[in-house]
Structures are given as C-alpha cells and as structure tokens.
Amino acid sequence: MRSRYTAFAVGDADYLLRSWHSSTRPARLRLDPAQQWTRLEIVDTERGSLFDSEGTVTFRAHYRESGRPGTLDERSRFVREDGRWVYLDALPD
C-alpha cells in the first residue's frame, strides 16, 4: 500500500500498473499532474501477513488539487499473485 501511494505521489504509472492484479489492471493509466499527494494515513489493516494470501488496507490519502485540499478514503483489497502482493480492487463501504 505504501509503495503504491508513493508511486501516485511521484507519478510512477508504470509501477502502479505492475502492482495491479492482472484481472483488474487497466490497459493504461493517466495520472493527473495537478493532483499533489501530500500524506497517507493507514486507518486499519486486516490479514495480509506472511502466511495470508489476501488482506485489506483501509486508508486516507490527502492531496491538493488546484490549491484546494482533499482526501481519498478507501478500503483496498490486496492479494498475492506470483508470490507478490498486488492491488485487486476497492471494497464498497
């Protein structure tokens, strides 16, 4: 999760695509350069340890866009694919 946030913050779309599950990965990803990510808060985690095959991370990501602050709240599901943790999808509230 933290590495994906960092990739959003530095605009590394290639890393984001590589860390996305093959079944839900978009064909391409265009990041908005006007959106500046400023802080990540991990609110909760469920599973996702060394012996798990899936886990969830609830987070709040802070950003600025056009000078205005904003937040993105999400509960993300991660799974192992080829031995690596990858982002699968966002779970509904």
Sequence and secondary structure as in RCSB ss.txt:
>XXXX:A:sequence
MRSRYTAFAVGDADYLLRSWHSSTRPARLRLDPAQQWTRLEIVDTERGSLFDSEGTVTFRAHYRESGRPGTLDER
SRFVREDGRWVYLDALPD
>XXXX:A:secstr
 HHHHHHHHHT HHHHHHTB TTT  S     TTEEEEEEEEEEEEE STT SEEEEEEEEEEEETTEEEEEEEE
EEEEEETTEEEEEEEE  
